[in-house]
Amino acid sequence: EATGAEAERLAADAEELRARAAEAQDLADEAARALIPPEPELDEDGNPIEPEKDEIPDDLRESDSELSEPWPPKEMVERAERLAAEAKEAAKQSKRTTEASESATASATAVRDALQTTEEELKRRVDTAARVASFWSEARTEDISCAVIWLHGQGESEAAWQTKLAGVSVHERAGPCRWIWPRAELQRCSTRGGVLTPQWFDTPEFPICRVVRGVPDRPRIDEHPKDLTKATRRAHAAIEALEAEGLPSDRIVLAGFGQGAALVTHAVLRFQRPLAGGAILSGWIPCKEALAKAAAASMPPGGWESAPQFFWCHGARDGVVEPRLATDQAKWLREELGAQVKFRMFPELAFGVDAEVLQALEAWLDDRLAGPEPQEDDGEENGEGEEPAEGGDDVGEEKVPARAQAQAKAEAAPPGGSSLGGSRSGGSAPGTAPSSAVSRGRTPSRQ
């Protein structure tokens, strides 16, 4: 609207300048006509007749010197030139103002078109979220108080992770928790010769490293920002569907492995409402510059009330995502974007997860969704079944279950799980062993 009003104002100014230019041109033409000397009278032979001095009235009689002055007078010539210059300048101003008016009108049209497109996209996303939420509402058996959205890696599906995460649960203090398992679309994969592969975005080359060694060394080819934007919208669709169901965004955690973990940072920082946090397992940050711009654009005018929370696990023997790159990007995420990052490097871990990683993930989910454990009596504070996590970097003061107990839970879990995307009610990932969950005071799976 402001651009349209500016266009109308410029159009009015242009019209006024055109009128002034026409008026100045008329004055210049009149002055030019005045510069033309009058035609003398001619005799029968066609010769000009010179008037006698006695025929000139006394009040109009001029001296010989005055009659000998050249025509037109100098003052008249100067006035005509000045009027012509004013007319020319007025015409230039009118042209410039007309061009500015046309440009402002085009800008206003573009803004209106963009606004209409944005409103249509917003309506489509709201309708999609409401439709998905209605499907989940029909399938659910109870209300939920938190959710975990898991993003699988490249070339995988959610089915394998439903089995791997069967022993990971959220403490019952968090209330009923639902696990959401989106599935990536089939896309042409550059690193697999163009074969259709389930992936969130195309990764042009592996390994993910700072420098590709060669003669000479060169930087690694980064992912395309448009691919990340499209993948981010898919992750946001799952969040918006949970919001449409009535779950606040700050009760939703995004987590993933590999390429799914690489999408977590974009999905969390580019979402316009606060989330509970993001867990990154063997991941990286693609398109850092695009992420920084998008995160700044998505931030509320007054900034976030609290910094976004991330938990990053990486293996020191990872041959797919360079460990040094992971540490550098985690530092960049903390220092440049102001996020709070808990980074853990596992000395014996390659590209994957093990029982120790799942222990650390479970402890972090408890912290973000269930909050700190209430204070107990001295005799119960150091109860059996818990011990400090081994290895790794800063994870705070959290208590995590013993590795042997988590391994026992994973072995007790039934194999498999639905290969369909969607949601699953209950406090844990599918296949949680009820005995282990109850022994730790956790909510067992209700399906």
Salt bridges, closest charged atoms under 4 A:
GLU6 OE2 - ARG9 NH2 2.55
ASP13 OD2 - ARG9 NH1 2.96
GLU15 OE1 - ARG18 NH2 2.69
ASP58 OD1 - ARG61 NH2 3.70
ASP64 OD1 - LYS53 NZ 2.62
GLU86 OE2 - ARG82 NH1 3.70
GLU89 OE2 - ARG96 NH2 3.78
GLU121 OE2 - ARG124 NH2 2.64
ASP127 OD2 - LYS123 NZ 3.13
GLU142 OE2 - ARG446 NE 3.19
ASP143 OD1 - ARG140 NH2 3.41
GLU158 OE2 - ARG183 NH2 2.66
GLU185 OE1 - LYS230 NZ 3.91
GLU185 OE2 - ARG234 NH1 3.24
GLU205 OE1 - ARG218 NH2 2.97
ASP217 OD2 - ARG213 NH1 2.82
GLU223 OE2 - ARG220 NH2 2.60
GLU240 OE2 - ARG125 NH2 2.52
GLU243 OE1 - ARG273 NH2 2.79
GLU245 OE2 - ARG140 NH1 2.74
GLU245 OE1 - ARG178 NH1 2.87
ASP318 OD2 - HIS314 NE2 3.40
GLU322 OE1 - ARG210 NE 3.35
ASP328 OD2 - ARG210 NH1 3.87
ASP328 OD1 - ARG324 NE 3.58
GLU348 OE1 - ARG317 NE 3.18
GLU356 OE2 - ARG344 NH2 3.86
GLU356 OE1 - ARG403 NH2 3.51
GLU362 OE2 - LYS409 NZ 3.43
GLU362 OE1 - ARG440 NH1 3.06
ASP366 OD2 - ARG442 NH2 2.39
GLU390 OE1 - ARG403 NH2 2.93
GLU398 OE2 - LYS342 NZ 3.58
